[in-house]
Amino acid sequence: MRNLFLTLCLLAVATTLVAAQQYDLVLEGGRVMDPETALDAVRNVGIRDGKIARISAAPLSGRRIIHAAGLVVAPGFIDLHQHGQDLSSQRVKAFDGVTTALEMEIGAPDVTQFLNAKQGHSLIHYGTTASHVAARALVFGAALPDGTILPKSGPATDQPATPEQIGRIQQRLRSELDAGGLGVGMGIQYTPGATRLEVIDVFRVAAERKLPVYTHMRSAGRVEPGSAIESVEEVIGAAAITGAPLHIVHINSTCLRDSLECISLVEGARARGLDVTTEAYPYIAGMTAINSALFNPGWREKLGIDYSNLVLPDTGEHLTKERFDELHNASKQQWVLVFANTQETVDAIIPNPLIMIASDGAEGHPRNAGTYSRVLAQYVREKKTLTLMEALRKMTLMPAQMLERSTPAARRMGRLQEGADADVVIFDPQTITDRSTFEKPMEPSVGVHYLLVGGTALIDEGKLVPAVFPGRALTGPGKPTTGKVH
Ligand SMILES: [Zn+2]
């Protein structure tokens, strides 16, 4: 009897010791929110080996405990549209709650080079589409200069491709998909020489692989022919003809005052069974390369703006015709802010249930650093046109579901559920706020207390952890990534 008692005591001690080490990390007592299951309750979250291993109302023990009382524990935000892939952009994305930021709109010019350069050097998860813009430039003998994703306006952007050239563009895209592209990225407005048939032929390459096309559409504004409505029709038509899933980027900055009409076209296509999605960012200005074909003659009429609506991000200089001509004709690429939208339009679009949040971020525009916090501060807390759960759905589950068309790894993303990747943002819903402005575009947001990327703390007690690079590649079926996180 005495021996049995002793054994039981020893067993209890041993069990306690095992339990004490059960999880690498426990997030204790936070408001756990998951848009897929609608869980919104105080829970403890146990994290082990980069995964969410346990969500429980009962206490959990772990090697480290983070006290999350009063804070929201949500899936890390997934940004489908992030051009700035450098470390300084990644730092501000982290403070904005983003754990995955992908270059999908245009795509990296060389998928292999992009993935190799980032492996082991990325704060957050990354990935890219195969770039039609870059493939076209290559085939026209005008490969993009290093470090750029958009070509200067010229014959390679403005001339139609021959059938032989279209065939070579398709071949290049296939090999970029083989290299791990998550789909095809198109910036049709940057290659106005691309005929309707070329666009359809590019969609056909994506459809062969059952991968989506992400696209910046052909044109903006109301002037016919060439309106935003016509542009939406073009890509919805190409999706219907080919069967490729379609994601229309920044419907706000292409459709401007007609954004709600454009969303209704997406809604109609979806009601007819087409796989069409879209996104927006919460700012009244866009930003692009001033020497690109977007500024070919006619841009003022299309956008309904003038030279003075173009502003240089570094200096705040408003352009004149003379200054515009100089910069548009230069071979050096200069970013320019384009003030073309109204606050009323932006406010009407963001709460729409079809809209995902995506930043279109790059250095020079406050959306790089502030997009996600701004939605939480302005639309959830101040205007109250979105619930917190609806906002989180737009930032996590919807983009994850979009990515599932490209990789099964996305099924473990954008969810705060057992078995999901431990990409987690822990923020204060009362204080989370963007701080970036057009004058100071790189001011980091405030309110994110912790950010976990694959279970590794990247932000800890509100501070960026130095010298950790937990970001992993997200790749398409051409080159599925191995490894335990993705
Ligand atoms: Zn764009």
Residues whose N, C-alpha, C, O or C-beta is under 5 A from the ligand:
A	BS01	ZN	H216
